[in-house]
Amino acid sequence: MEEIKTYEIYESPKKEANEEHFGNKSNSCICCGRPTADKLFIHASTHWVAVNTTEDDLSSIGMESQGTFPIGPECAKKFPKEFIFKKA
């Protein structure tokens, strides 16, 4: 098993305004609130950090899975590639 790493989840200063304008939908980017094509995702822990695995068992690092969340292509650039997952 590969070492599980974490990365702080970026939040755009425009997220709140984007959510007000576009609405908070199931395909809204978790970072900026804009609608996405629903193709890219991050996996978050209950400590609200991105993790570099899609496995739900994060107990080895003292965390639990919060689930996966959509992310837009521009916001995805703010994360190392190992933290971005493509929809199967």
MIVO-919184 format. One record per residue: residue number from 1; residue in one letter; x, y, z of N, C-alpha, C in turn. Coordinates in steps of 0.05 Angstrom, whole numbers. Layout:
<pt><num>NUM</num><residu>A</residu><n_u>X</n_u><n_v>Y</n_v><n_w>Z</n_w><ca_u>X</ca_u><ca_v>Y</ca_v><ca_w>Z</ca_w><c_u>X</c_u><c_v>Y</c_v><c_w>Z</c_w></pt>
...
! end
This chain:
<pt><num>1</num><residu>M</residu><n_u>17</n_u><n_v>-24</n_v><n_w>0</n_w><ca_u>0</ca_u><ca_v>0</ca_v><ca_w>0</ca_w><c_u>18</c_u><c_v>25</c_v><c_w>0</c_w></pt>
<pt><num>2</num><residu>E</residu><n_u>11</n_u><n_v>43</n_v><n_w>-17</n_w><ca_u>26</ca_u><ca_v>68</ca_v><ca_w>-20</ca_w><c_u>21</c_u><c_v>86</c_v><c_w>5</c_w></pt>
<pt><num>3</num><residu>E</residu><n_u>41</n_u><n_v>102</n_v><n_w>12</n_w><ca_u>38</ca_u><ca_v>120</ca_v><ca_w>35</ca_w><c_u>15</c_u><c_v>140</c_v><c_w>29</c_w></pt>
<pt><num>4</num><residu>I</residu><n_u>-3</n_u><n_v>143</n_v><n_w>48</n_w><ca_u>-25</ca_u><ca_v>162</ca_v><ca_w>45</ca_w><c_u>-15</c_u><c_v>190</c_v><c_w>53</c_w></pt>
<pt><num>5</num><residu>K</residu><n_u>-18</n_u><n_v>209</n_v><n_w>35</n_w><ca_u>-10</ca_u><ca_v>236</ca_v><ca_w>39</ca_w><c_u>-34</c_u><c_v>254</c_v><c_w>40</c_w></pt>
<pt><num>6</num><residu>T</residu><n_u>-31</n_u><n_v>278</n_v><n_w>52</n_w><ca_u>-53</ca_u><ca_v>297</ca_v><ca_w>54</ca_w><c_u>-44</c_u><c_v>324</c_v><c_w>42</c_w></pt>
<pt><num>7</num><residu>Y</residu><n_u>-63</n_u><n_v>340</n_v><n_w>34</n_w><ca_u>-58</ca_u><ca_v>366</ca_v><ca_w>22</ca_w><c_u>-81</c_u><c_v>384</c_v><c_w>29</c_w></pt>
<pt><num>8</num><residu>E</residu><n_u>-75</n_u><n_v>408</n_v><n_w>37</n_w><ca_u>-96</ca_u><ca_v>427</ca_v><ca_w>45</ca_w><c_u>-114</c_u><c_v>433</c_v><c_w>21</c_w></pt>
<pt><num>9</num><residu>I</residu><n_u>-140</n_u><n_v>433</n_v><n_w>27</n_w><ca_u>-160</ca_u><ca_v>439</ca_v><ca_w>6</ca_w><c_u>-162</c_u><c_v>469</c_v><c_w>1</c_w></pt>
<pt><num>10</num><residu>Y</residu><n_u>-156</n_u><n_v>477</n_v><n_w>-24</n_w><ca_u>-157</ca_u><ca_v>505</ca_v><ca_w>-32</ca_w><c_u>-186</c_u><c_v>514</c_v><c_w>-32</c_w></pt>
<pt><num>11</num><residu>E</residu><n_u>-190</n_u><n_v>539</n_v><n_w>-22</n_w><ca_u>-217</ca_u><ca_v>552</ca_v><ca_w>-25</ca_w><c_u>-214</c_u><c_v>579</c_v><c_w>-37</c_w></pt>
<pt><num>12</num><residu>S</residu><n_u>-227</n_u><n_v>584</n_v><n_w>-59</n_w><ca_u>-225</ca_u><ca_v>609</ca_v><ca_w>-74</ca_w><c_u>-239</c_u><c_v>631</c_v><c_w>-58</c_w></pt>
<pt><num>13</num><residu>P</residu><n_u>-228</n_u><n_v>655</n_v><n_w>-59</n_w><ca_u>-242</ca_u><ca_v>678</ca_v><ca_w>-46</ca_w><c_u>-268</c_u><c_v>684</c_v><c_w>-60</c_w></pt>
<pt><num>14</num><residu>K</residu><n_u>-273</n_u><n_v>673</n_v><n_w>-83</n_w><ca_u>-298</ca_u><ca_v>678</ca_v><ca_w>-98</ca_w><c_u>-318</c_u><c_v>656</c_v><c_w>-94</c_w></pt>
<pt><num>15</num><residu>K</residu><n_u>-313</n_u><n_v>637</n_v><n_w>-77</n_w><ca_u>-330</ca_u><ca_v>613</ca_v><ca_w>-74</ca_w><c_u>-359</c_u><c_v>622</c_v><c_w>-66</c_w></pt>
<pt><num>16</num><residu>E</residu><n_u>-361</n_u><n_v>638</n_v><n_w>-45</n_w><ca_u>-387</ca_u><ca_v>646</ca_v><ca_w>-35</ca_w><c_u>-403</c_u><c_v>661</c_v><c_w>-57</c_w></pt>
<pt><num>17</num><residu>A</residu><n_u>-390</n_u><n_v>679</n_v><n_w>-71</n_w><ca_u>-404</ca_u><ca_v>694</ca_v><ca_w>-92</ca_w><c_u>-412</c_u><c_v>675</c_v><c_w>-115</c_w></pt>
<pt><num>18</num><residu>N</residu><n_u>-395</n_u><n_v>656</n_v><n_w>-122</n_w><ca_u>-402</ca_u><ca_v>637</ca_v><ca_w>-143</ca_w><c_u>-425</c_u><c_v>619</c_v><c_w>-135</c_w></pt>
<pt><num>19</num><residu>E</residu><n_u>-426</n_u><n_v>611</n_v><n_w>-109</n_w><ca_u>-448</ca_u><ca_v>594</ca_v><ca_w>-100</ca_w><c_u>-474</c_u><c_v>610</c_v><c_w>-100</c_w></pt>
<pt><num>20</num><residu>E</residu><n_u>-473</n_u><n_v>636</n_v><n_w>-94</n_w><ca_u>-497</ca_u><ca_v>652</ca_v><ca_w>-95</ca_w><c_u>-506</c_u><c_v>656</c_v><c_w>-124</c_w></pt>
<pt><num>21</num><residu>H</residu><n_u>-488</n_u><n_v>659</n_v><n_w>-142</n_w><ca_u>-494</ca_u><ca_v>663</ca_v><ca_w>-170</ca_w><c_u>-504</c_u><c_v>638</c_v><c_w>-184</c_w></pt>
<pt><num>22</num><residu>F</residu><n_u>-489</n_u><n_v>616</n_v><n_w>-181</n_w><ca_u>-495</ca_u><ca_v>591</ca_v><ca_w>-194</ca_w><c_u>-512</c_u><c_v>571</c_v><c_w>-178</c_w></pt>
<pt><num>23</num><residu>G</residu><n_u>-514</n_u><n_v>575</n_v><n_w>-152</n_w><ca_u>-527</ca_u><ca_v>556</ca_v><ca_w>-134</ca_w><c_u>-507</c_u><c_v>535</c_v><c_w>-126</c_w></pt>
<pt><num>24</num><residu>N</residu><n_u>-512</n_u><n_v>522</n_v><n_w>-103</n_w><ca_u>-495</ca_u><ca_v>501</ca_v><ca_w>-93</ca_w><c_u>-507</c_u><c_v>475</c_v><c_w>-102</c_w></pt>
<pt><num>25</num><residu>K</residu><n_u>-495</n_u><n_v>463</n_v><n_w>-123</n_w><ca_u>-506</ca_u><ca_v>439</ca_v><ca_w>-135</ca_w><c_u>-487</c_u><c_v>415</c_v><c_w>-131</c_w></pt>
<pt><num>26</num><residu>S</residu><n_u>-497</n_u><n_v>392</n_v><n_w>-138</n_w><ca_u>-480</ca_u><ca_v>368</ca_v><ca_w>-134</ca_w><c_u>-455</c_u><c_v>368</c_v><c_w>-151</c_w></pt>
<pt><num>27</num><residu>N</residu><n_u>-455</n_u><n_v>383</n_v><n_w>-173</n_w><ca_u>-431</ca_u><ca_v>384</ca_v><ca_w>-190</ca_w><c_u>-415</c_u><c_v>410</c_v><c_w>-186</c_w></pt>
<pt><num>28</num><residu>S</residu><n_u>-421</n_u><n_v>425</n_v><n_w>-165</n_w><ca_u>-405</ca_u><ca_v>450</ca_v><ca_w>-159</ca_w><c_u>-377</c_u><c_v>443</c_v><c_w>-150</c_w></pt>
<pt><num>29</num><residu>C</residu><n_u>-358</n_u><n_v>458</n_v><n_w>-160</n_w><ca_u>-330</ca_u><ca_v>454</ca_v><ca_w>-151</ca_w><c_u>-328</c_u><c_v>459</c_v><c_w>-121</c_w></pt>
<pt><num>30</num><residu>I</residu><n_u>-316</n_u><n_v>441</n_v><n_w>-107</n_w><ca_u>-313</ca_u><ca_v>444</ca_v><ca_w>-78</ca_w><c_u>-295</c_u><c_v>467</c_v><c_w>-71</c_w></pt>
<pt><num>31</num><residu>C</residu><n_u>-278</n_u><n_v>476</n_v><n_w>-89</n_w><ca_u>-259</ca_u><ca_v>498</ca_v><ca_w>-84</ca_w><c_u>-270</c_u><c_v>525</c_v><c_w>-90</c_w></pt>
<pt><num>32</num><residu>C</residu><n_u>-284</n_u><n_v>528</n_v><n_w>-113</n_w><ca_u>-293</ca_u><ca_v>555</ca_v><ca_w>-122</ca_w><c_u>-323</c_u><c_v>558</c_v><c_w>-125</c_w></pt>
<pt><num>33</num><residu>G</residu><n_u>-338</n_u><n_v>536</n_v><n_w>-124</n_w><ca_u>-367</ca_u><ca_v>538</ca_v><ca_w>-126</ca_w><c_u>-379</c_u><c_v>540</c_v><c_w>-154</c_w></pt>
<pt><num>34</num><residu>R</residu><n_u>-362</n_u><n_v>540</n_v><n_w>-174</n_w><ca_u>-372</ca_u><ca_v>541</ca_v><ca_w>-202</ca_w><c_u>-381</c_u><c_v>513</c_v><c_w>-211</c_w></pt>
<pt><num>35</num><residu>P</residu><n_u>-400</n_u><n_v>511</n_v><n_w>-229</n_w><ca_u>-408</ca_u><ca_v>485</ca_v><ca_w>-239</ca_w><c_u>-384</c_u><c_v>472</c_v><c_w>-254</c_w></pt>
<pt><num>36</num><residu>T</residu><n_u>-383</n_u><n_v>445</n_v><n_w>-252</n_w><ca_u>-362</ca_u><ca_v>430</ca_v><ca_w>-265</ca_w><c_u>-375</c_u><c_v>410</c_v><c_w>-284</c_w></pt>
<pt><num>37</num><residu>A</residu><n_u>-358</n_u><n_v>397</n_v><n_w>-300</n_w><ca_u>-367</ca_u><ca_v>376</ca_v><ca_w>-319</ca_w><c_u>-369</c_u><c_v>350</c_v><c_w>-304</c_w></pt>
<pt><num>38</num><residu>D</residu><n_u>-363</n_u><n_v>350</n_v><n_w>-278</n_w><ca_u>-365</ca_u><ca_v>326</ca_v><ca_w>-261</ca_w><c_u>-346</c_u><c_v>304</c_v><c_w>-270</c_w></pt>
<pt><num>39</num><residu>K</residu><n_u>-322</n_u><n_v>311</n_v><n_w>-278</n_w><ca_u>-302</ca_u><ca_v>292</ca_v><ca_w>-288</ca_w><c_u>-278</c_u><c_v>289</c_v><c_w>-269</c_w></pt>
<pt><num>40</num><residu>L</residu><n_u>-272</n_u><n_v>310</n_v><n_w>-254</n_w><ca_u>-249</ca_u><ca_v>309</ca_v><ca_w>-236</ca_w><c_u>-259</c_u><c_v>311</c_v><c_w>-207</c_w></pt>
<pt><num>41</num><residu>F</residu><n_u>-244</n_u><n_v>296</n_v><n_w>-189</n_w><ca_u>-253</ca_u><ca_v>296</ca_v><ca_w>-161</ca_w><c_u>-228</c_u><c_v>297</c_v><c_w>-143</c_w></pt>
<pt><num>42</num><residu>I</residu><n_u>-233</n_u><n_v>305</n_v><n_w>-118</n_w><ca_u>-214</ca_u><ca_v>301</ca_v><ca_w>-96</ca_w><c_u>-227</c_u><c_v>284</c_v><c_w>-75</c_w></pt>
<pt><num>43</num><residu>H</residu><n_u>-212</n_u><n_v>270</n_v><n_w>-60</n_w><ca_u>-222</ca_u><ca_v>254</ca_v><ca_w>-37</ca_w><c_u>-214</c_u><c_v>269</c_v><c_w>-12</c_w></pt>
<pt><num>44</num><residu>A</residu><n_u>-233</n_u><n_v>275</n_v><n_w>5</n_w><ca_u>-228</ca_u><ca_v>290</ca_v><ca_w>29</ca_w><c_u>-231</c_u><c_v>272</c_v><c_w>54</c_w></pt>
<pt><num>45</num><residu>S</residu><n_u>-216</n_u><n_v>279</n_v><n_w>74</n_w><ca_u>-218</ca_u><ca_v>265</ca_v><ca_w>100</ca_w><c_u>-237</c_u><c_v>282</c_v><c_w>118</c_w></pt>
<pt><num>46</num><residu>T</residu><n_u>-244</n_u><n_v>270</n_v><n_w>141</n_w><ca_u>-260</ca_u><ca_v>285</ca_v><ca_w>160</ca_w><c_u>-245</c_u><c_v>308</c_v><c_w>173</c_w></pt>
<pt><num>47</num><residu>H</residu><n_u>-219</n_u><n_v>310</n_v><n_w>168</n_w><ca_u>-203</ca_u><ca_v>333</ca_v><ca_w>178</ca_w><c_u>-202</c_u><c_v>355</c_v><c_w>156</c_w></pt>
<pt><num>48</num><residu>W</residu><n_u>-218</n_u><n_v>351</n_v><n_w>136</n_w><ca_u>-221</ca_u><ca_v>369</ca_v><ca_w>113</ca_w><c_u>-195</c_u><c_v>376</c_v><c_w>99</c_w></pt>
<pt><num>49</num><residu>V</residu><n_u>-180</n_u><n_v>354</n_v><n_w>93</n_w><ca_u>-156</ca_u><ca_v>356</ca_v><ca_w>76</ca_w><c_u>-160</c_u><c_v>336</c_v><c_w>54</c_w></pt>
<pt><num>50</num><residu>A</residu><n_u>-148</n_u><n_v>341</n_v><n_w>31</n_w><ca_u>-148</ca_u><ca_v>322</ca_v><ca_w>8</ca_w><c_u>-129</c_u><c_v>300</c_v><c_w>15</c_w></pt>
<pt><num>51</num><residu>V</residu><n_u>-136</n_u><n_v>275</n_v><n_w>6</n_w><ca_u>-118</ca_u><ca_v>252</ca_v><ca_w>9</ca_w><c_u>-112</c_u><c_v>240</c_v><c_w>-18</c_w></pt>
<pt><num>52</num><residu>N</residu><n_u>-89</n_u><n_v>228</n_v><n_w>-21</n_w><ca_u>-80</ca_u><ca_v>218</ca_v><ca_w>-47</ca_w><c_u>-89</c_u><c_v>189</c_v><c_w>-52</c_w></pt>
<pt><num>53</num><residu>T</residu><n_u>-112</n_u><n_v>182</n_v><n_w>-42</n_w><ca_u>-122</ca_u><ca_v>155</ca_v><ca_w>-47</ca_w><c_u>-153</c_u><c_v>156</c_v><c_w>-50</c_w></pt>
<pt><num>54</num><residu>T</residu><n_u>-164</n_u><n_v>137</n_v><n_w>-63</n_w><ca_u>-193</ca_u><ca_v>135</ca_v><ca_w>-64</ca_w><c_u>-204</c_u><c_v>115</c_v><c_w>-44</c_w></pt>
<pt><num>55</num><residu>E</residu><n_u>-186</n_u><n_v>102</n_v><n_w>-29</n_w><ca_u>-194</ca_u><ca_v>83</ca_v><ca_w>-9</ca_w><c_u>-208</c_u><c_v>97</c_v><c_w>14</c_w></pt>
<pt><num>56</num><residu>D</residu><n_u>-229</n_u><n_v>85</n_v><n_w>23</n_w><ca_u>-245</ca_u><ca_v>97</ca_v><ca_w>45</ca_w><c_u>-231</c_u><c_v>93</c_v><c_w>72</c_w></pt>
<pt><num>57</num><residu>D</residu><n_u>-214</n_u><n_v>73</n_v><n_w>75</n_w><ca_u>-201</ca_u><ca_v>67</ca_v><ca_w>100</ca_w><c_u>-177</c_u><c_v>85</c_v><c_w>104</c_w></pt>
<pt><num>58</num><residu>L</residu><n_u>-180</n_u><n_v>106</n_v><n_w>120</n_w><ca_u>-159</ca_u><ca_v>125</ca_v><ca_w>125</ca_w><c_u>-149</c_u><c_v>122</c_v><c_w>154</c_w></pt>
<pt><num>59</num><residu>S</residu><n_u>-157</n_u><n_v>100</n_v><n_w>167</n_w><ca_u>-150</ca_u><ca_v>97</ca_v><ca_w>195</ca_w><c_u>-120</c_u><c_v>96</c_v><c_w>201</c_w></pt>
<pt><num>60</num><residu>S</residu><n_u>-104</n_u><n_v>88</n_v><n_w>181</n_w><ca_u>-75</ca_u><ca_v>87</ca_v><ca_w>184</ca_w><c_u>-63</c_u><c_v>114</c_v><c_w>189</c_w></pt>
<pt><num>61</num><residu>I</residu><n_u>-78</n_u><n_v>135</n_v><n_w>182</n_w><ca_u>-68</ca_u><ca_v>163</ca_v><ca_w>187</ca_w><c_u>-86</c_u><c_v>177</c_v><c_w>207</c_w></pt>
<pt><num>62</num><residu>G</residu><n_u>-103</n_u><n_v>162</n_v><n_w>221</n_w><ca_u>-120</ca_u><ca_v>173</ca_v><ca_w>242</ca_w><c_u>-143</c_u><c_v>190</c_v><c_w>232</c_w></pt>
<pt><num>63</num><residu>M</residu><n_u>-153</n_u><n_v>184</n_v><n_w>208</n_w><ca_u>-175</ca_u><ca_v>199</ca_v><ca_w>197</ca_w><c_u>-196</c_u><c_v>180</c_v><c_w>186</c_w></pt>
<pt><num>64</num><residu>E</residu><n_u>-218</n_u><n_v>192</n_v><n_w>178</n_w><ca_u>-239</ca_u><ca_v>177</ca_v><ca_w>164</ca_w><c_u>-246</c_u><c_v>192</c_v><c_w>138</c_w></pt>
<pt><num>65</num><residu>S</residu><n_u>-259</n_u><n_v>178</n_v><n_w>120</n_w><ca_u>-266</ca_u><ca_v>190</ca_v><ca_w>94</ca_w><c_u>-290</c_u><c_v>208</c_v><c_w>97</c_w></pt>
<pt><num>66</num><residu>Q</residu><n_u>-289</n_u><n_v>231</n_v><n_w>85</n_w><ca_u>-311</ca_u><ca_v>249</ca_v><ca_w>82</ca_w><c_u>-325</c_u><c_v>245</c_v><c_w>55</c_w></pt>
<pt><num>67</num><residu>G</residu><n_u>-311</n_u><n_v>231</n_v><n_w>37</n_w><ca_u>-322</ca_u><ca_v>225</ca_v><ca_w>11</ca_w><c_u>-307</c_u><c_v>240</c_v><c_w>-11</c_w></pt>
<pt><num>68</num><residu>T</residu><n_u>-317</n_u><n_v>237</n_v><n_w>-36</n_w><ca_u>-305</ca_u><ca_v>251</ca_v><ca_w>-59</ca_w><c_u>-321</c_u><c_v>274</c_v><c_w>-67</c_w></pt>
<pt><num>69</num><residu>F</residu><n_u>-308</n_u><n_v>295</n_v><n_w>-78</n_w><ca_u>-321</ca_u><ca_v>320</ca_v><ca_w>-85</ca_w><c_u>-311</c_u><c_v>329</c_v><c_w>-112</c_w></pt>
<pt><num>70</num><residu>P</residu><n_u>-330</n_u><n_v>340</n_v><n_w>-129</n_w><ca_u>-321</ca_u><ca_v>349</ca_v><ca_w>-155</ca_w><c_u>-303</c_u><c_v>374</c_v><c_w>-153</c_w></pt>
<pt><num>71</num><residu>I</residu><n_u>-285</n_u><n_v>376</n_v><n_w>-173</n_w><ca_u>-267</ca_u><ca_v>399</ca_v><ca_w>-174</ca_w><c_u>-264</c_u><c_v>407</c_v><c_w>-203</c_w></pt>
<pt><num>72</num><residu>G</residu><n_u>-264</n_u><n_v>432</n_v><n_w>-208</n_w><ca_u>-261</ca_u><ca_v>442</ca_v><ca_w>-236</ca_w><c_u>-232</c_u><c_v>441</c_v><c_w>-245</c_w></pt>
<pt><num>73</num><residu>P</residu><n_u>-228</n_u><n_v>442</n_v><n_w>-271</n_w><ca_u>-200</ca_u><ca_v>439</ca_v><ca_w>-282</ca_w><c_u>-181</c_u><c_v>461</c_v><c_w>-273</c_w></pt>
<pt><num>74</num><residu>E</residu><n_u>-191</n_u><n_v>486</n_v><n_w>-270</n_w><ca_u>-173</ca_u><ca_v>507</ca_v><ca_w>-261</ca_w><c_u>-165</c_u><c_v>503</c_v><c_w>-232</c_w></pt>
<pt><num>75</num><residu>C</residu><n_u>-184</n_u><n_v>496</n_v><n_w>-215</n_w><ca_u>-178</ca_u><ca_v>491</ca_v><ca_w>-186</ca_w><c_u>-160</c_u><c_v>466</c_v><c_w>-183</c_w></pt>
<pt><num>76</num><residu>A</residu><n_u>-164</n_u><n_v>447</n_v><n_w>-201</n_w><ca_u>-147</ca_u><ca_v>422</ca_v><ca_w>-199</ca_w><c_u>-118</c_u><c_v>429</c_v><c_w>-202</c_w></pt>
<pt><num>77</num><residu>K</residu><n_u>-112</n_u><n_v>450</n_v><n_w>-217</n_w><ca_u>-84</ca_u><ca_v>458</ca_v><ca_w>-221</ca_w><c_u>-70</c_u><c_v>467</c_v><c_w>-195</c_w></pt>
<pt><num>78</num><residu>K</residu><n_u>-86</n_u><n_v>473</n_v><n_w>-174</n_w><ca_u>-75</ca_u><ca_v>482</ca_v><ca_w>-149</ca_w><c_u>-67</c_u><c_v>458</c_v><c_w>-131</c_w></pt>
<pt><num>79</num><residu>F</residu><n_u>-71</n_u><n_v>434</n_v><n_w>-140</n_w><ca_u>-65</ca_u><ca_v>410</ca_v><ca_w>-125</ca_w><c_u>-44</c_u><c_v>394</c_v><c_w>-139</c_w></pt>
<pt><num>80</num><residu>P</residu><n_u>-26</n_u><n_v>380</n_v><n_w>-125</n_w><ca_u>-9</ca_u><ca_v>360</ca_v><ca_w>-138</ca_w><c_u>-26</c_u><c_v>340</c_v><c_w>-153</c_w></pt>
<pt><num>81</num><residu>K</residu><n_u>-16</n_u><n_v>330</n_v><n_w>-175</n_w><ca_u>-32</ca_u><ca_v>311</ca_v><ca_w>-192</ca_w><c_u>-41</c_u><c_v>286</c_v><c_w>-177</c_w></pt>
<pt><num>82</num><residu>E</residu><n_u>-25</n_u><n_v>277</n_v><n_w>-158</n_w><ca_u>-33</ca_u><ca_v>252</ca_v><ca_w>-144</ca_w><c_u>-58</c_u><c_v>255</c_v><c_w>-127</c_w></pt>
<pt><num>83</num><residu>F</residu><n_u>-68</n_u><n_v>280</n_v><n_w>-123</n_w><ca_u>-92</ca_u><ca_v>284</ca_v><ca_w>-107</ca_w><c_u>-117</c_u><c_v>288</c_v><c_w>-125</c_w></pt>
<pt><num>84</num><residu>I</residu><n_u>-114</n_u><n_v>287</n_v><n_w>-151</n_w><ca_u>-137</ca_u><ca_v>291</ca_v><ca_w>-169</ca_w><c_u>-144</c_u><c_v>264</c_v><c_w>-182</c_w></pt>
<pt><num>85</num><residu>F</residu><n_u>-169</n_u><n_v>257</n_v><n_w>-181</n_w><ca_u>-179</ca_u><ca_v>232</ca_v><ca_w>-192</ca_w><c_u>-199</c_u><c_v>237</c_v><c_w>-214</c_w></pt>
<pt><num>86</num><residu>K</residu><n_u>-198</n_u><n_v>221</n_v><n_w>-235</n_w><ca_u>-217</ca_u><ca_v>224</ca_v><ca_w>-257</ca_w><c_u>-240</c_u><c_v>204</c_v><c_w>-254</c_w></pt>
<pt><num>87</num><residu>K</residu><n_u>-264</n_u><n_v>213</n_v><n_w>-262</n_w><ca_u>-287</ca_u><ca_v>196</ca_v><ca_w>-260</ca_w><c_u>-283</c_u><c_v>172</c_v><c_w>-279</c_w></pt>
<pt><num>88</num><residu>A</residu><n_u>-289</n_u><n_v>149</n_v><n_w>-268</n_w><ca_u>-286</ca_u><ca_v>124</ca_v><ca_w>-284</ca_w><c_u>-307</c_u><c_v>122</c_v><c_w>-306</c_w></pt>
! end
